[in-house]
Amino acid sequence: MDINTYGYVRVSTKEQNEDRQLIALHELGLTDKFIYVDKQSGKDFNRPQYQRLLRKLRPGDLLYIKSIDRLGRNYEEIQNQWRVLTKEKGVDICIVDMPILDTRRGKDLLGTFISDLVLQLLSFVAENERTNIKQRQAEGIAAAKAKGIRFGRPPKPLPENFHSVYQQWKQGAITGTAAAKECGMPLSTFRYRAEIYENAKLL
């Protein structure tokens, strides 16, 4: 039976670059044919390339991963998946950045115990970091909102006739409905933009 060596790479978003992980795996002798890349969050294992890799793996195969957080970020999920790979699939795993997490070594009771202990610790650290990132993001957004920073798409530029239409509406020469129609926008939008416009004039 042929024994194959595979690599798994994951980045959280399509904008992130996977080159650093790929270089590390290429240096170990892996070709792109045997490397599976997901551009997806690590919150669970419902990732297309990872699932393809699972179907490919056979007992005795070796799987390289650059770091434990590339496997996933959910503590319980990492634990479960590690068991699936090593116990159910019979695959060896080597975490490149953490040589102690290499199931080819220390297959005796003590070696397995140390490896499992380190895995649990690192999995916890990975999930804890994910939680901290979420908290920092939430705090950052709250602080930005408190400073008046708006999120979402920037508003469209005001139409060229907005100033004159606004003046007519302000003086009671035309209704809000007529003013909104002149500016080509819904009444609620006209009133909202008029309020911002007025506040800007007062600054």
C-alpha positions in Angstrom: 0.0 0.0 0.0 1.4 3.4 -1.0 2.1 5.9 1.8 1.6 9.5 0.9 2.6 12.8 2.5 0.1 15.7 2.4 0.0 19.3 3.6 -2.8 21.4 4.8 -2.9 25.2 4.6 -5.6 27.6 5.8 -6.0 31.4 5.8 -9.0 33.1 7.3 -10.1 35.2 4.3 -9.6 35.4 0.6 -7.5 38.5 1.0 -4.9 36.8 3.2 -1.8 35.3 1.7 -1.0 31.7 2.1 2.6 31.9 0.7 4.3 31.7 4.1 2.6 28.3 4.8 3.2 27.0 1.3 6.9 27.9 1.4 7.3 25.9 4.7 5.6 22.9 3.1 7.6 23.1 -0.1 10.8 23.1 1.9 9.7 19.8 3.3 9.5 18.4 -0.2 5.7 18.6 -0.8 4.4 19.6 -4.2 1.2 21.6 -4.8 -0.5 18.4 -5.9 -0.5 17.1 -2.3 -1.2 20.4 -0.6 -4.8 21.4 0.2 -5.6 25.0 0.7 -8.7 26.6 2.3 -9.5 30.3 2.5 -12.0 30.1 5.2 -12.5 30.8 8.9 -11.1 28.2 11.4 -14.2 28.1 13.6 -15.2 24.7 12.3 -14.1 22.0 9.9 -16.8 22.4 7.2 -14.2 23.5 4.7 -14.2 22.1 1.1 -10.5 21.4 0.8 -10.1 20.0 4.2 -13.0 17.6 3.6 -11.4 16.6 0.3 -8.2 15.9 2.2 -10.0 13.7 4.7 -11.4 11.6 1.9 -7.9 11.1 0.5 -6.1 10.2 3.7 -5.3 6.5 4.3 -3.7 4.7 7.3 0.0 5.4 7.5 -0.2 8.7 5.5 1.6 11.8 6.9 0.0 15.2 7.2 2.0 18.4 7.7 0.5 21.6 9.0 2.4 24.8 9.6 0.9 25.6 13.0 -1.9 24.3 15.2 -4.1 27.4 14.6 -4.1 26.6 10.8 -5.9 23.4 11.7 -8.6 25.3 13.5 -9.4 27.7 16.3 -12.1 26.0 18.2 -10.6 24.1 21.2 -13.1 21.2 21.2 -13.2 20.9 17.4 -9.4 20.6 17.2 -9.4 17.9 19.8 -12.1 15.9 18.0 -10.5 16.3 14.6 -7.1 15.3 16.0 -8.7 12.1 17.2 -10.4 11.5 13.9 -7.1 11.9 12.0 -4.9 9.9 14.3 -7.3 7.2 15.7 -10.0 6.7 13.0 -7.9 7.5 9.9 -4.6 6.2 11.4 -2.7 9.2 10.0 0.5 10.7 11.4 0.5 14.5 12.0 3.4 16.8 12.2 2.9 20.5 13.3 5.9 22.2 11.6 6.2 25.0 14.1 5.9 22.7 17.1 8.1 19.5 16.5 6.9 18.0 19.8 3.5 17.6 18.0 4.8 14.9 15.7 2.9 11.6 16.2 5.7 9.7 14.5 7.8 10.2 17.5 7.2 9.0 21.1 4.5 6.5 20.3 5.1 5.0 23.8 2.7 5.9 26.6 4.8 8.8 27.9 5.4 10.3 24.4 1.6 10.1 23.7 0.8 11.7 27.0 3.2 14.6 26.4 1.9 15.1 22.9 -1.7 15.1 24.0 -0.9 17.5 26.8 0.8 20.0 24.5 -2.0 19.7 22.0 -4.6 20.5 24.6 -2.6 23.5 25.8 -2.0 24.9 22.2 -5.6 24.3 21.2 -6.8 26.2 24.3 -4.4 29.1 23.4 -5.6 29.2 19.8 -9.3 29.4 20.9 -8.5 31.9 23.6 -6.8 34.1 21.0 -9.8 33.9 18.7 -12.0 35.0 21.6 -9.7 37.9 22.4 -9.6 39.0 18.8 -13.4 39.1 18.7 -13.5 41.1 22.0 -10.9 43.6 20.7 -12.9 44.0 17.5 -16.1 44.7 19.4 -14.3 47.2 21.7 -12.7 48.9 18.7 -16.1 49.3 17.0 -17.7 50.6 20.1 -14.9 53.1 20.7 -15.1 54.3 17.0 -18.9 54.7 17.2 -18.5 56.7 20.4 -16.2 59.1 18.4 -18.9 59.4 15.8 -17.2 57.2 13.2 -19.8 55.7 10.9 -19.6 52.2 9.5 -20.9 50.9 6.2 -20.9 52.4 2.7 -20.2 56.2 2.5 -23.3 58.3 1.6 -23.8 59.3 -2.0 -22.8 62.8 -3.0 -25.5 65.4 -2.7 -27.1 66.4 -6.0 -26.0 69.7 -7.5 -29.3 71.4 -6.8 -29.5 70.3 -3.2 -28.5 73.7 -1.7 -31.1 75.7 -3.7 -33.8 73.1 -3.0 -32.9 73.0 0.7 -33.2 76.8 0.9 -36.6 76.7 -0.7 -37.8 74.0 1.6 -36.3 75.7 4.7 -38.1 79.0 3.7 -41.4 77.1 3.3 -41.6 77.8 -0.5 -41.9 74.0 -1.2 -43.0 70.9 0.7 -40.6 68.3 1.9 -42.2 65.8 -0.6 -41.6 68.3 -3.5 -38.0 68.9 -2.3 -37.2 65.2 -2.1 -38.7 64.7 -5.6 -36.5 67.6 -7.0 -33.4 66.0 -5.5 -34.4 62.5 -6.7 -34.5 60.8 -3.3 -37.1 59.5 -0.9 -38.6 61.9 1.6 -36.9 60.2 4.6 -33.5 60.4 2.9 -34.0 64.1 2.0 -34.9 64.9 5.7 -31.9 62.9 6.9 -29.5 64.6 4.5 -31.0 68.0 5.2 -30.4 67.5 9.0 -26.8 66.6 8.4 -26.4 69.5 6.0 -27.9 71.9 8.5 -25.7 70.6 11.3 -22.6 71.0 9.1 -23.5 74.6 8.5 -23.7 75.3 12.2 -20.2 73.9 12.9 
